[in-house]
Amino acid sequence: MDEQRQPWEREVTRRTVLRQAASGGLALTALAGCGGGGSKTATTTTNAKPKTRAGGMLRVGVSGGGAQDTLDAHKGTTDADYARTAQLYDRLTEYDPQNKLRLSLAEELTPSNAAKEWTVRLREGVTFHDGKPLTADDLIFTIQRITDPKDPKNAASSLTLVDIKGMRKLDERTVRIPMKASMIDFPDQMTRLTTGIVHEGYNPKKPVGTGPFVYQSLSPGQRSVFTKNAKYWRDGGAAVDGVTIINFADDTGRVNALLGGQVEAITNLPAAQIAALASNRSVKVLNSKTGAWQPFTMRVDVAPFNDVRVRQAFRLIVDRPQMVEQVLSGNGQVGNDMYSRYDPMYASDLPQRAQDLEQAKS
């Protein structure tokens, strides 16, 4: 894969966080890295024989969700929503477990010299769950749906530079996408979980995608069921026959379901319980380091935070290592008032700011 990388795959500045955990089968990988916040933790029971056997239904407990649960490829807002869309839909591009950008439904992505235009060549032989072949019309429809000014979807703000009216179908698998200005990070923006490719006439109440699993049922706030896509375009496809995603409103219920055998895996294990469950021989904890961050924000247009000296003082008050230990139970890294740790241009050479109460008082 590395030898076939496109030039933009080495050059693009990554502004999004690590989206996938680096372990497990396709369904577990997709589920383990969902959502925002700190270090993401998936937990799986390990009572099965060491040699993996295909088949069976994987039950996964996820946090949050409720009456507003959605299957819409472009409107998800919760971890539960993202867990569902990860099963149903593929995107043009994605991140591999090493956090490197790679092609997914796109076979080629070619920018013009100034990245004011991108030519997308779709992968051949991909079909939707209903048997319809993936075509250039579907890509155009998807981008138009995401950026619809009357009903903009979650990723619309990331595609504001796309010249929607200027998009042109060159052949059945090729689309030319002009930009209003240079957009070097177009491949990166198309990795978002809310940019899944859908076909013309898409109905989110009866969702059809190209993903590894096919929609079977949804009970909002409770559970959703998906069955294996036997015609998935990736070699091998999913290792399990289906996935059931179960919503849990609180951490305790989710952890108890795992320990009680009601689910085989959970996401977002509370930091305070990682050590205890890691010592349980029947459980395996996957702690995936992400590029996520937890900020303290200040209204710089309102007193007292409109005074730069106050903002500087607040940065010097905090005992950062102590916060990591107490709030995250050690499952995090000290930040340096910057985000996007995996960005190639991240200023890792800057000295780490430390607590200095005397300077803060001054």
Contacts in CASP RR format, 6 or more apart in sequence:
PFRMAT RR
TARGET T0000
AUTHOR 0000-0000-0000
METHOD contacts of the structure
MODEL  1
MDEQRQPWEREVTRRTVLRQAASGGLALTALAGCGGGGSKTATTTTNAKP
KTRAGGMLRVGVSGGGAQDTLDAHKGTTDADYARTAQLYDRLTEYDPQNK
LRLSLAEELTPSNAAKEWTVRLREGVTFHDGKPLTADDLIFTIQRITDPK
DPKNAASSLTLVDIKGMRKLDERTVRIPMKASMIDFPDQMTRLTTGIVHE
GYNPKKPVGTGPFVYQSLSPGQRSVFTKNAKYWRDGGAAVDGVTIINFAD
DTGRVNALLGGQVEAITNLPAAQIAALASNRSVKVLNSKTGAWQPFTMRV
DVAPFNDVRVRQAFRLIVDRPQMVEQVLSGNGQVGNDMYSRYDPMYASDL
PQRAQDLEQAKS
1 96 0 8 1.000
1 102 0 8 1.000
5 102 0 8 1.000
6 103 0 8 1.000
6 108 0 8 1.000
6 109 0 8 1.000
6 110 0 8 1.000
8 109 0 8 1.000
8 111 0 8 1.000
8 184 0 8 1.000
8 187 0 8 1.000
9 100 0 8 1.000
9 101 0 8 1.000
9 102 0 8 1.000
9 187 0 8 1.000
11 184 0 8 1.000
12 101 0 8 1.000
12 184 0 8 1.000
12 185 0 8 1.000
12 187 0 8 1.000
12 188 0 8 1.000
13 184 0 8 1.000
13 185 0 8 1.000
13 188 0 8 1.000
13 343 0 8 1.000
13 344 0 8 1.000
13 345 0 8 1.000
14 99 0 8 1.000
14 101 0 8 1.000
14 188 0 8 1.000
14 340 0 8 1.000
14 342 0 8 1.000
14 343 0 8 1.000
14 344 0 8 1.000
15 185 0 8 1.000
15 188 0 8 1.000
15 340 0 8 1.000
15 343 0 8 1.000
16 188 0 8 1.000
16 191 0 8 1.000
16 192 0 8 1.000
17 36 0 8 1.000
17 290 0 8 1.000
17 291 0 8 1.000
17 292 0 8 1.000
17 342 0 8 1.000
18 33 0 8 1.000
18 95 0 8 1.000
18 99 0 8 1.000
18 288 0 8 1.000
18 289 0 8 1.000
18 290 0 8 1.000
18 291 0 8 1.000
18 292 0 8 1.000
18 342 0 8 1.000
19 33 0 8 1.000
19 34 0 8 1.000
19 94 0 8 1.000
19 95 0 8 1.000
19 191 0 8 1.000
19 193 0 8 1.000
20 29 0 8 1.000
20 30 0 8 1.000
20 32 0 8 1.000
20 33 0 8 1.000
20 94 0 8 1.000
20 95 0 8 1.000
20 96 0 8 1.000
20 97 0 8 1.000
21 28 0 8 1.000
21 29 0 8 1.000
21 32 0 8 1.000
21 33 0 8 1.000
21 40 0 8 1.000
21 42 0 8 1.000
21 97 0 8 1.000
21 286 0 8 1.000
21 288 0 8 1.000
22 29 0 8 1.000
22 97 0 8 1.000
22 98 0 8 1.000
22 288 0 8 1.000
23 29 0 8 1.000
23 32 0 8 1.000
23 97 0 8 1.000
23 286 0 8 1.000
23 288 0 8 1.000
24 32 0 8 1.000
24 286 0 8 1.000
25 238 0 8 1.000
25 239 0 8 1.000
26 212 0 8 1.000
26 234 0 8 1.000
26 237 0 8 1.000
26 238 0 8 1.000
26 239 0 8 1.000
27 58 0 8 1.000
27 60 0 8 1.000
27 87 0 8 1.000
27 212 0 8 1.000
27 213 0 8 1.000
27 238 0 8 1.000
27 239 0 8 1.000
27 240 0 8 1.000
27 242 0 8 1.000
27 243 0 8 1.000
28 42 0 8 1.000
28 44 0 8 1.000
28 58 0 8 1.000
28 60 0 8 1.000
28 265 0 8 1.000
29 97 0 8 1.000
30 83 0 8 1.000
30 86 0 8 1.000
30 87 0 8 1.000
30 212 0 8 1.000
31 42 0 8 1.000
31 60 0 8 1.000
31 62 0 8 1.000
31 83 0 8 1.000
31 86 0 8 1.000
31 243 0 8 1.000
31 245 0 8 1.000
31 265 0 8 1.000
31 267 0 8 1.000
32 40 0 8 1.000
32 42 0 8 1.000
32 265 0 8 1.000
32 267 0 8 1.000
32 286 0 8 1.000
32 288 0 8 1.000
33 40 0 8 1.000
33 42 0 8 1.000
33 267 0 8 1.000
33 288 0 8 1.000
33 290 0 8 1.000
34 40 0 8 1.000
34 62 0 8 1.000
34 79 0 8 1.000
34 82 0 8 1.000
34 83 0 8 1.000
34 86 0 8 1.000
34 193 0 8 1.000
34 267 0 8 1.000
35 79 0 8 1.000
35 82 0 8 1.000
36 79 0 8 1.000
36 290 0 8 1.000
36 292 0 8 1.000
37 290 0 8 1.000
37 292 0 8 1.000
37 293 0 8 1.000
37 294 0 8 1.000
38 290 0 8 1.000
38 292 0 8 1.000
38 293 0 8 1.000
38 294 0 8 1.000
38 328 0 8 1.000
38 331 0 8 1.000
38 332 0 8 1.000
39 271 0 8 1.000
39 287 0 8 1.000
39 288 0 8 1.000
39 289 0 8 1.000
39 290 0 8 1.000
39 292 0 8 1.000
39 328 0 8 1.000
39 331 0 8 1.000
39 332 0 8 1.000
40 267 0 8 1.000
40 268 0 8 1.000
40 287 0 8 1.000
40 288 0 8 1.000
40 290 0 8 1.000
40 292 0 8 1.000
41 267 0 8 1.000
41 268 0 8 1.000
41 269 0 8 1.000
41 271 0 8 1.000
41 274 0 8 1.000
41 285 0 8 1.000
41 286 0 8 1.000
41 287 0 8 1.000
41 288 0 8 1.000
41 331 0 8 1.000
42 265 0 8 1.000
42 266 0 8 1.000
42 267 0 8 1.000
42 269 0 8 1.000
42 285 0 8 1.000
42 286 0 8 1.000
42 288 0 8 1.000
43 258 0 8 1.000
43 265 0 8 1.000
43 266 0 8 1.000
43 269 0 8 1.000
43 277 0 8 1.000
43 283 0 8 1.000
43 284 0 8 1.000
43 285 0 8 1.000
43 286 0 8 1.000
44 264 0 8 1.000
44 265 0 8 1.000
44 283 0 8 1.000
44 284 0 8 1.000
44 286 0 8 1.000
45 258 0 8 1.000
45 261 0 8 1.000
45 264 0 8 1.000
45 265 0 8 1.000
45 282 0 8 1.000
45 283 0 8 1.000
45 284 0 8 1.000
46 281 0 8 1.000
46 282 0 8 1.000
46 283 0 8 1.000
46 284 0 8 1.000
47 282 0 8 1.000
52 239 0 8 1.000
54 239 0 8 1.000
54 240 0 8 1.000
55 239 0 8 1.000
55 240 0 8 1.000
55 241 0 8 1.000
55 242 0 8 1.000
56 240 0 8 1.000
56 241 0 8 1.000
56 242 0 8 1.000
57 240 0 8 1.000
57 241 0 8 1.000
57 242 0 8 1.000
57 243 0 8 1.000
57 244 0 8 1.000
58 240 0 8 1.000
58 242 0 8 1.000
58 243 0 8 1.000
58 244 0 8 1.000
58 264 0 8 1.000
58 265 0 8 1.000
59 243 0 8 1.000
59 244 0 8 1.000
59 246 0 8 1.000
59 262 0 8 1.000
59 263 0 8 1.000
59 264 0 8 1.000
59 265 0 8 1.000
60 83 0 8 1.000
60 243 0 8 1.000
60 244 0 8 1.000
60 245 0 8 1.000
60 246 0 8 1.000
60 263 0 8 1.000
60 264 0 8 1.000
60 265 0 8 1.000
60 266 0 8 1.000
60 267 0 8 1.000
61 245 0 8 1.000
61 246 0 8 1.000
61 247 0 8 1.000
61 248 0 8 1.000
61 254 0 8 1.000
61 257 0 8 1.000
61 258 0 8 1.000
61 263 0 8 1.000
61 265 0 8 1.000
61 266 0 8 1.000
61 267 0 8 1.000
62 79 0 8 1.000
62 80 0 8 1.000
62 83 0 8 1.000
62 245 0 8 1.000
62 246 0 8 1.000
62 247 0 8 1.000
62 248 0 8 1.000
62 254 0 8 1.000
62 266 0 8 1.000
62 267 0 8 1.000
62 268 0 8 1.000
63 79 0 8 1.000
63 80 0 8 1.000
63 248 0 8 1.000
63 251 0 8 1.000
63 254 0 8 1.000
63 267 0 8 1.000
63 268 0 8 1.000
64 78 0 8 1.000
64 79 0 8 1.000
64 80 0 8 1.000
64 247 0 8 1.000
64 248 0 8 1.000
64 249 0 8 1.000
65 78 0 8 1.000
65 79 0 8 1.000
65 80 0 8 1.000
65 81 0 8 1.000
65 220 0 8 1.000
65 221 0 8 1.000
65 247 0 8 1.000
65 249 0 8 1.000
66 78 0 8 1.000
66 80 0 8 1.000
66 220 0 8 1.000
66 221 0 8 1.000
66 247 0 8 1.000
67 220 0 8 1.000
67 221 0 8 1.000
68 220 0 8 1.000
69 78 0 8 1.000
69 80 0 8 1.000
69 81 0 8 1.000
69 84 0 8 1.000
69 218 0 8 1.000
69 220 0 8 1.000
69 221 0 8 1.000
69 224 0 8 1.000
69 247 0 8 1.000
70 76 0 8 1.000
70 81 0 8 1.000
70 84 0 8 1.000
70 204 0 8 1.000
71 84 0 8 1.000
71 85 0 8 1.000
71 88 0 8 1.000
71 204 0 8 1.000
71 205 0 8 1.000
71 207 0 8 1.000
71 215 0 8 1.000
71 218 0 8 1.000
71 224 0 8 1.000
72 85 0 8 1.000
72 153 0 8 1.000
72 204 0 8 1.000
72 207 0 8 1.000
73 85 0 8 1.000
73 88 0 8 1.000
73 89 0 8 1.000
73 142 0 8 1.000
73 194 0 8 1.000
73 196 0 8 1.000
73 197 0 8 1.000
73 198 0 8 1.000
73 202 0 8 1.000
73 204 0 8 1.000
73 207 0 8 1.000
73 209 0 8 1.000
74 145 0 8 1.000
74 146 0 8 1.000
74 153 0 8 1.000
74 154 0 8 1.000
74 155 0 8 1.000
74 194 0 8 1.000
74 195 0 8 1.000
74 196 0 8 1.000
75 81 0 8 1.000
75 153 0 8 1.000
75 154 0 8 1.000
75 194 0 8 1.000
75 204 0 8 1.000
76 82 0 8 1.000
76 85 0 8 1.000
76 154 0 8 1.000
76 193 0 8 1.000
76 194 0 8 1.000
77 154 0 8 1.000
79 267 0 8 1.000
79 268 0 8 1.000
80 221 0 8 1.000
80 245 0 8 1.000
80 247 0 8 1.000
82 193 0 8 1.000
83 245 0 8 1.000
83 267 0 8 1.000
84 218 0 8 1.000
84 224 0 8 1.000
84 226 0 8 1.000
84 245 0 8 1.000
85 193 0 8 1.000
85 194 0 8 1.000
85 196 0 8 1.000
86 193 0 8 1.000
87 211 0 8 1.000
87 212 0 8 1.000
87 213 0 8 1.000
87 226 0 8 1.000
87 243 0 8 1.000
87 245 0 8 1.000
88 207 0 8 1.000
88 209 0 8 1.000
88 211 0 8 1.000
88 213 0 8 1.000
88 214 0 8 1.000
88 215 0 8 1.000
88 226 0 8 1.000
89 196 0 8 1.000
89 197 0 8 1.000
89 198 0 8 1.000
89 209 0 8 1.000
89 210 0 8 1.000
89 211 0 8 1.000
90 104 0 8 1.000
90 105 0 8 1.000
90 126 0 8 1.000
90 196 0 8 1.000
90 197 0 8 1.000
90 209 0 8 1.000
90 210 0 8 1.000
90 211 0 8 1.000
91 104 0 8 1.000
91 105 0 8 1.000
91 190 0 8 1.000
91 191 0 8 1.000
91 192 0 8 1.000
91 193 0 8 1.000
91 195 0 8 1.000
91 196 0 8 1.000
91 197 0 8 1.000
92 103 0 8 1.000
92 104 0 8 1.000
92 105 0 8 1.000
92 106 0 8 1.000
92 109 0 8 1.000
92 120 0 8 1.000
92 139 0 8 1.000
92 187 0 8 1.000
92 190 0 8 1.000
92 191 0 8 1.000
92 195 0 8 1.000
92 197 0 8 1.000
93 101 0 8 1.000
93 102 0 8 1.000
93 103 0 8 1.000
93 104 0 8 1.000
93 106 0 8 1.000
93 109 0 8 1.000
93 187 0 8 1.000
93 188 0 8 1.000
93 190 0 8 1.000
93 191 0 8 1.000
94 101 0 8 1.000
94 102 0 8 1.000
94 104 0 8 1.000
94 191 0 8 1.000
95 101 0 8 1.000
95 102 0 8 1.000
95 191 0 8 1.000
96 102 0 8 1.000
99 342 0 8 1.000
101 187 0 8 1.000
101 188 0 8 1.000
101 191 0 8 1.000
103 109 0 8 1.000
103 123 0 8 1.000
104 123 0 8 1.000
105 122 0 8 1.000
105 123 0 8 1.000
105 126 0 8 1.000
105 134 0 8 1.000
105 197 0 8 1.000
105 210 0 8 1.000
106 120 0 8 1.000
106 121 0 8 1.000
106 122 0 8 1.000
106 123 0 8 1.000
106 187 0 8 1.000
106 190 0 8 1.000
107 121 0 8 1.000
107 122 0 8 1.000
107 123 0 8 1.000
107 124 0 8 1.000
107 173 0 8 1.000
108 119 0 8 1.000
108 120 0 8 1.000
108 121 0 8 1.000
109 118 0 8 1.000
109 119 0 8 1.000
109 120 0 8 1.000
109 121 0 8 1.000
109 186 0 8 1.000
109 187 0 8 1.000
110 118 0 8 1.000
110 119 0 8 1.000
110 121 0 8 1.000
111 117 0 8 1.000
111 118 0 8 1.000
111 119 0 8 1.000
111 184 0 8 1.000
111 186 0 8 1.000
112 118 0 8 1.000
114 182 0 8 1.000
115 179 0 8 1.000
115 182 0 8 1.000
115 183 0 8 1.000
115 184 0 8 1.000
115 186 0 8 1.000
116 178 0 8 1.000
116 179 0 8 1.000
116 181 0 8 1.000
116 182 0 8 1.000
116 183 0 8 1.000
117 176 0 8 1.000
117 177 0 8 1.000
117 178 0 8 1.000
117 179 0 8 1.000
118 176 0 8 1.000
118 177 0 8 1.000
118 179 0 8 1.000
118 183 0 8 1.000
118 186 0 8 1.000
119 170 0 8 1.000
119 174 0 8 1.000
119 175 0 8 1.000
119 176 0 8 1.000
119 177 0 8 1.000
120 139 0 8 1.000
120 174 0 8 1.000
120 175 0 8 1.000
120 176 0 8 1.000
120 177 0 8 1.000
121 173 0 8 1.000
121 174 0 8 1.000
122 134 0 8 1.000
122 135 0 8 1.000
122 136 0 8 1.000
122 139 0 8 1.000
122 173 0 8 1.000
122 174 0 8 1.000
122 175 0 8 1.000
123 134 0 8 1.000
123 173 0 8 1.000
123 233 0 8 1.000
124 173 0 8 1.000
125 133 0 8 1.000
125 134 0 8 1.000
125 233 0 8 1.000
126 133 0 8 1.000
126 134 0 8 1.000
126 210 0 8 1.000
126 233 0 8 1.000
127 133 0 8 1.000
127 134 0 8 1.000
127 210 0 8 1.000
127 231 0 8 1.000
127 233 0 8 1.000
128 134 0 8 1.000
128 199 0 8 1.000
128 208 0 8 1.000
128 209 0 8 1.000
128 210 0 8 1.000
129 208 0 8 1.000
129 209 0 8 1.000
129 210 0 8 1.000
129 211 0 8 1.000
129 214 0 8 1.000
129 215 0 8 1.000
129 229 0 8 1.000
130 208 0 8 1.000
131 231 0 8 1.000
132 199 0 8 1.000
132 208 0 8 1.000
134 173 0 8 1.000
134 197 0 8 1.000
134 199 0 8 1.000
134 210 0 8 1.000
135 172 0 8 1.000
135 173 0 8 1.000
135 199 0 8 1.000
136 169 0 8 1.000
136 170 0 8 1.000
136 171 0 8 1.000
136 172 0 8 1.000
136 173 0 8 1.000
136 174 0 8 1.000
136 175 0 8 1.000
137 169 0 8 1.000
137 199 0 8 1.000
137 200 0 8 1.000
138 197 0 8 1.000
138 198 0 8 1.000
138 199 0 8 1.000
138 200 0 8 1.000
139 175 0 8 1.000
139 197 0 8 1.000
140 167 0 8 1.000
140 169 0 8 1.000
140 175 0 8 1.000
141 198 0 8 1.000
141 199 0 8 1.000
141 200 0 8 1.000
141 201 0 8 1.000
141 202 0 8 1.000
142 195 0 8 1.000
142 196 0 8 1.000
142 197 0 8 1.000
142 198 0 8 1.000
143 159 0 8 1.000
143 162 0 8 1.000
143 164 0 8 1.000
143 167 0 8 1.000
143 177 0 8 1.000
144 164 0 8 1.000
144 167 0 8 1.000
145 153 0 8 1.000
145 198 0 8 1.000
145 202 0 8 1.000
146 152 0 8 1.000
146 153 0 8 1.000
146 155 0 8 1.000
146 156 0 8 1.000
146 159 0 8 1.000
146 194 0 8 1.000
146 195 0 8 1.000
147 153 0 8 1.000
147 156 0 8 1.000
147 159 0 8 1.000
147 160 0 8 1.000
147 162 0 8 1.000
147 164 0 8 1.000
148 156 0 8 1.000
153 194 0 8 1.000
154 192 0 8 1.000
154 194 0 8 1.000
155 189 0 8 1.000
155 192 0 8 1.000
155 194 0 8 1.000
155 195 0 8 1.000
158 189 0 8 1.000
158 192 0 8 1.000
159 189 0 8 1.000
160 180 0 8 1.000
161 179 0 8 1.000
161 180 0 8 1.000
161 181 0 8 1.000
161 183 0 8 1.000
162 177 0 8 1.000
162 178 0 8 1.000
162 179 0 8 1.000
162 180 0 8 1.000
162 183 0 8 1.000
162 186 0 8 1.000
163 177 0 8 1.000
163 178 0 8 1.000
163 179 0 8 1.000
163 180 0 8 1.000
166 178 0 8 1.000
167 175 0 8 1.000
167 176 0 8 1.000
167 177 0 8 1.000
167 178 0 8 1.000
168 175 0 8 1.000
168 176 0 8 1.000
169 175 0 8 1.000
170 176 0 8 1.000
177 186 0 8 1.000
179 186 0 8 1.000
189 195 0 8 1.000
196 209 0 8 1.000
197 209 0 8 1.000
197 210 0 8 1.000
198 207 0 8 1.000
198 208 0 8 1.000
198 209 0 8 1.000
199 208 0 8 1.000
199 209 0 8 1.000
202 208 0 8 1.000
206 215 0 8 1.000
207 215 0 8 1.000
208 215 0 8 1.000
210 232 0 8 1.000
210 233 0 8 1.000
211 229 0 8 1.000
211 232 0 8 1.000
212 228 0 8 1.000
212 229 0 8 1.000
212 232 0 8 1.000
212 234 0 8 1.000
212 237 0 8 1.000
212 238 0 8 1.000
213 226 0 8 1.000
213 227 0 8 1.000
213 228 0 8 1.000
213 229 0 8 1.000
213 238 0 8 1.000
213 242 0 8 1.000
213 243 0 8 1.000
214 226 0 8 1.000
214 227 0 8 1.000
214 228 0 8 1.000
214 229 0 8 1.000
215 224 0 8 1.000
215 226 0 8 1.000
216 225 0 8 1.000
216 226 0 8 1.000
216 227 0 8 1.000
217 224 0 8 1.000
217 225 0 8 1.000
218 224 0 8 1.000
218 225 0 8 1.000
221 247 0 8 1.000
222 246 0 8 1.000
222 247 0 8 1.000
223 244 0 8 1.000
223 245 0 8 1.000
223 246 0 8 1.000
223 247 0 8 1.000
224 244 0 8 1.000
224 245 0 8 1.000
225 242 0 8 1.000
225 243 0 8 1.000
225 244 0 8 1.000
225 245 0 8 1.000
226 242 0 8 1.000
226 243 0 8 1.000
226 244 0 8 1.000
226 245 0 8 1.000
227 241 0 8 1.000
227 242 0 8 1.000
228 237 0 8 1.000
228 238 0 8 1.000
228 240 0 8 1.000
228 241 0 8 1.000
228 242 0 8 1.000
229 237 0 8 1.000
229 238 0 8 1.000
232 238 0 8 1.000
246 257 0 8 1.000
246 262 0 8 1.000
246 263 0 8 1.000
248 254 0 8 1.000
248 257 0 8 1.000
248 266 0 8 1.000
251 268 0 8 1.000
251 270 0 8 1.000
251 273 0 8 1.000
254 266 0 8 1.000
254 268 0 8 1.000
255 266 0 8 1.000
255 269 0 8 1.000
255 270 0 8 1.000
255 273 0 8 1.000
255 277 0 8 1.000
257 263 0 8 1.000
257 266 0 8 1.000
258 264 0 8 1.000
258 265 0 8 1.000
258 266 0 8 1.000
258 283 0 8 1.000
259 280 0 8 1.000
259 283 0 8 1.000
269 277 0 8 1.000
269 285 0 8 1.000
271 327 0 8 1.000
271 328 0 8 1.000
271 329 0 8 1.000
271 330 0 8 1.000
271 331 0 8 1.000
272 329 0 8 1.000
274 285 0 8 1.000
274 287 0 8 1.000
274 329 0 8 1.000
274 331 0 8 1.000
275 329 0 8 1.000
277 283 0 8 1.000
277 285 0 8 1.000
278 285 0 8 1.000
287 331 0 8 1.000
289 333 0 8 1.000
291 339 0 8 1.000
291 340 0 8 1.000
291 341 0 8 1.000
291 342 0 8 1.000
293 335 0 8 1.000
293 339 0 8 1.000
293 341 0 8 1.000
295 339 0 8 1.000
296 314 0 8 1.000
298 305 0 8 1.000
298 311 0 8 1.000
298 314 0 8 1.000
299 305 0 8 1.000
299 306 0 8 1.000
300 306 0 8 1.000
300 311 0 8 1.000
304 310 0 8 1.000
305 311 0 8 1.000
312 360 0 8 1.000
313 360 0 8 1.000
313 361 0 8 1.000
314 360 0 8 1.000
315 337 0 8 1.000
315 353 0 8 1.000
316 353 0 8 1.000
316 355 0 8 1.000
316 356 0 8 1.000
316 357 0 8 1.000
316 359 0 8 1.000
316 360 0 8 1.000
317 355 0 8 1.000
317 357 0 8 1.000
317 360 0 8 1.000
318 355 0 8 1.000
319 355 0 8 1.000
320 334 0 8 1.000
320 335 0 8 1.000
320 353 0 8 1.000
320 354 0 8 1.000
320 355 0 8 1.000
321 334 0 8 1.000
324 330 0 8 1.000
324 332 0 8 1.000
324 333 0 8 1.000
324 334 0 8 1.000
333 341 0 8 1.000
334 352 0 8 1.000
335 352 0 8 1.000
336 350 0 8 1.000
336 352 0 8 1.000
336 353 0 8 1.000
337 353 0 8 1.000
338 346 0 8 1.000
338 347 0 8 1.000
338 350 0 8 1.000
340 346 0 8 1.000
END
